[in-house]
Amino acid sequence: MPSHAPPEPRTVLLTGGAGYIGSHTFVALREAGFEPVILDNFANSHPAVLERLGRITGRAPLVERGDVLETALVEAVLRRHRPVGVVHFAGDKAVGESVAQPLKYFHNNIGGAISLLRAMEAVYVDALGPRLRGDDGRGAGDGRGAGDGVALVFSSSATVYGDPASVPITEDFPRQHTSPYGQTKLVIEDMLQALLRAQPAWRIGVLRYFNPVGAHPSGLIGEDPAGIPNNLMPYVTQVAVGLRPHLNVFGHDYPTPDGTGVRDYIHVQDLAAGHVAALQALLAKPQSFTVNLGTGRGYSVLEVVRAFEQASGRPVPYKLVDRRPGDVAQCYADPSLARKLLGWEARHSLQEMCADAWRWQSGNPQGYATV
């Protein structure tokens, strides 16, 4: 008699999985039938997110507490859970802070990526043997089964484009950087390309995010930055909820329609769906790719402020101040390659982004510390 038992869920490791983007991707992976495992040291996230994830998905999350910089620990986690893929979120992400503390960013971001890759190499690539490492003269494509390979989705950034000469930005634009944060992403991308050339068993999806905003529609999880927010939307929401007196708009003399910076804001739910699509594409066949995840539309700071005021019904007072080091005038994506390769596209409007961000902040005025 044939068995009609449901297939075992495929495990996926999320480094930094308790963070803003990681937690939303956790939910999306569970909804897609995967079993995500979170690896997090909670330096930039709050343990209270774990209970919220359980409420949303109906099951407590699997969690490993630890630092991705500890290679032996990461290797042990990989051997314990044997994930079919890894999504690497862990790292520091504030452009301004990276300018002030570059060594912190080089250590945590580049060092963390090297540590993870070494652990994955030890668990997967070395175990696959010389044929899959590509050092037997035949390469990894000869006779390899669909399950043989090492799938990694890397959380990169549009900051690798630096100050682009034009917009919208396609993946073949020249890469450069205007901050140590952007430099770390660029260096890691180069490392991954070198790894692909040396060891064809790897399947790597590099996702260049634009500007994630919004929150899960339940209002249970959202962006909860430690200290003063470095990104626009959480600062706006904190002003609207009364935690901060006004918004500082950094730069009002850019060559943009209203003088303020223009960015491609993407709903975090769409971004999470992009990770699921990327992982599914890597697991479906031997391939690697680099794609933009954005909406293809840019909004200025003041346009976002007006949209948020409309969505929340709250005023957002602001002051125009000098530009920040490392910021650029405008940056928005051409996301057509992600649509072609992954069948993915952003679906949420700016109004939905603002409404979901406000639902999160108004329901959790102090973030996860509200609990």
N, C-alpha and C positions, 0 to 999 in steps of 0.2 A: 504494500500500500504506500503510495507517495505521501510524504509528510507535508502537511499544510501549516506547519509552525512558521511564524514570521521570521525573517532572516535576522541574524544577530546584528545589532547596530554597529556601525564602523566607528572606532574611536578616533578622535582628533585632539591633538594637544594644542592648547591656546596659551602661549607665553604672554603674560600680562593680561590674562583673560578676565580679570576682575575690573579692569579699567573701563573707561567710557565706551570706546569702540569694541573692546573685547567682550564686554557683558552683552551688548546688543548682538554681536556675532554669535555668542553662546546660544542665545534664544533662537536665532535664525537657523543654526546648525541642528539644534534639537528638533525644530519644526520640520527640517528636511530629512530627519531620520538618522542623523549622526549622534554619537555619544561624546560630546566634548568634555575634556578634562582641563581644568584651569591650573596653570602654574603661575604663581604670583607671590611677590614678597610684600605686597601691600604698601610699598613706599609711596605710590601715587594713586592708591585706590583705598576703598573702605571695606572692611570685612562684612558690613551690613548688607552689601550688595548680594551676598550669597543667599541670604534668606529671601530676598526679593526675587532672585532668579528661580528659586524653588517655587515661590508662589505663582510666578508667571508660567512656568513649564510643568508644574505638577509633581516635580521630583527634585530632591535636594541635589545640588551639583556635586560632581566629583572634584575635589580640590587637593592640590599638592602645594604646600607653602614652601617657598624657597626662591633663591635668586638665580636668574639665568646665568650670571657670571660664574657660578659654581658648576664647572663642567661635570664633575663626578656625580653631583646631585641630578643634573639634567639627564645624564646617561642612565642613572638608576631609574628615573621616572619613565624614560622611554622603554627600558627593558620591562618595567612593571606593567605598563599599559599597552605597549606595542601599537601605537597609533598608525593609521594608514596615511596620515598627513600631519603636518605641523603648520600652524598659523602664528607667525612671529610678530606680536605687538609690543613686547616689553621694551621700554626705553624712555628717555626723556624727550620732550617735544616742544618746548617753548623757545621760539626764536630769540626773544629778548634775553632770556636767561642764558642761552647758549653763548651770546655775545659777551656776557659778563663772566660766565663760568665755562670756558671752552673745554678745560680738562675734564670736568664732570661729564660732558657730553661725549667726548672721545672715549673715555673709559667705559661709561655705561652702554652707549649705543654700539660703538664698534667692537668693544671688548665683549659685550653680551652676545652680539651676532657671531663672533668667532667661537665663543664658548659653545653656543647652540650647535653651530655647524660641526664642530669637532665631536660633540656628543652624538649627533646624527650620523656622522661618518663612521664612528666606532660601532654603532648599533646596526646600521643598515648597510652602508656601502662596503665596509670591510667584510661583512657577513655574506655579501652577494657574490664575492669571488672575483677573480681577475677579468672574467668575461664582461661582467657588468660594470667594473671599474673602467673598462675601456683599455686595459693594458695587455690584452692578448692579441692585439693586431686586428681584431674584427669589429670592435665597437660594441656599444650596448644594444644595438637594434637587432642583432642577429638572434632570432628565435626566442626573444624574451616574451614571457607571458604578460598579460595585461596587468597582473598584480605586482610585477617586479619593478621596483623603482622607488625613489625617495621623493615624496611630494612635499614641497614647502611653499607656502604663500607668505610673501614678505610685505610688511606694511611700510611702503615708501611714501613719498610726498612730492607734491608739485614744487616744493622748494628746490628740487634738483634742476629746475629750469632757470633759477636765478631771476634776473629782471629780463623777461622775454622781450625780444625786439618787436613782436606783434602778437596778437591774439585772434582767434582761439589757438590754443597750444596743442600740437600733435606730438606723438611719442618720439618722432625723429628730430624734434627741435634740439639745438645745441644745449648741452648740459653745463651748468655753471652753478655757483652758489653765492649767496650774499650773507651767509651766517654760518657759524660752526654747526648748527643743527642741520642745515641743508647739506653741509659738507659731509657729515656723518652718513646721511642717506646715500649720497653720491658714492662715497667710498664703499659702502656695503653693496650697492648695486654692482660696482666693479668687481668686488670679491666674488659675488654670485656668478657673474659671467665667466670669471677665471675658473671657478669650480666646475661650471658646465663644460668648459673646454677640456678640463683635466679628467673629469669623472662623468661620463655620459649617463650614468644611472640616475642622476638628479633630474627631477622635473620641478621647475621653479616658476611661480607666477609672481611677478613684481607688480604691485598695485600702487600707482601714484595717486594718492588722495588729493583732493582739493580741500574744501573747508567744511568738515563735518559739523552739523548743528542738529538741534531737535532732540527728541527723546522717544522712548517707547510709548505707544498710545495709552498704555495702562497708567502712566504717570509714576510707576514704581521704580524705574531706573532712568538715569539721565546723567548729564555732565555735572560733576561735583569737584571742581578744581580746588586744590589745597592753596590757601592764602588768596592773594589778589589774582583774579583770572587774567590769563595772558591772551585769551581769545575773545572775540567780540560778543558772541551770543550769551555766554554765561555772565559776562559783565553787564550786558543789557538787562538780563533777567534779574540779576541781583539789585540793580538800580530800581527796577519796576517793583520788586517785592519790599524795598525799603532798607536793604542791607548796605547800600552805598548811595551817597548823595547825588552823584551825577556820573555820566560817562565821559571819559576823556577820548576825544576823537583825534587820533595821532595822524597829523598831516591833513591840511586843507588846501594845499597848493599843488596837488598832483595834476597832471594833464588828463583829467577825467571830467565828465559833465558837471559835477558839483564840487570838484576839487578834492574829494575824499577817495580813499582807496577802493578799488573794485575787486571783488573776489567771487569765485564760483562756490556758492554755499550748497551743500548736498545733505539731504536728510540722512541721519545716522542709520535709519532703517534701510534706506537704499544702499548705503555703504556696506552694511552687514550682508545684504543679499548679494552684493558683488563678491564678497569673500566666499560665500557658498558656491556661487557660479564658477569662480576661479578654481576652487578645490575640486569640484565635480569635473571640470575640464581636464585638470591634471590627472585625476584618477581614471578618466575615460580612455586616455591614450598617451603615449610618450610624447611630450611636448613641453616647451617652456615659452613664456611670453611676458611682455611688459605692456601694461595698459593704463590709461588714465581712467579714474573714477570721478566723474563730475557730471554736472547737468548740461554744460555747454552754454550757460548763461551767466553773465556777471551782474552783481548788484553792488552798489556803493554802500558805504557805511550808513549814510543818511537814509538811503532807501530801506535798509534793514531796520533802522530805528523807526521809521514811519510805519512799516509793515507790522512791527512788533507792537507799537502803540495801538494799532487797529485791532490786532488779535487779542491783546490783553485788556484793552480798555484803560490802560494806565499810562500816564505820561513818563517819558524817559528824558529828563533834562541832560544836556550835554555841554561840554566846553571844547572848543577847537584849540588843540595844542600842537607842539612841534612834532615832526615825524620821528618815528623810532628807528634806531639803527637796524639794518637788515630788511626792512619792509620795502615792498615794490609798489608801483602805481596800480597796476592791474594784472590779474592773473585768472584766466578761466579756460576751461578745457574744450578740446574737440574730443568727445567721448565715442566717436563712431567705431573705433577699433574694438572697444569692449563690447559694443553691440554686435559686431561681426563675429568676433572670436568666442564670446561667452553667451551671447543672446541676452545680454544684460543692458538695462538702461534705467536711469533715474526716473521715478514716477511721482514724487511728492513735490508740491509747489512751495514757494517761499511762505505763503500764508499757513500751510500745514506745518512747516518747520517751526514757525513762530508760535503757533497754537500749541504744539506738542511741547516745545521748550517751556512755555508758560505753565502748562498743566503740571509739568514736573516741578518747576521752581515754586509755584504757588502752593502745591501740595507738600513740598519739602523745603520750607524756607531756609533751613540751615543745611540743606543737602542730606546726606546719609546720617549726619550727626543728629538730625531731627528724631531719629528712631529712639 
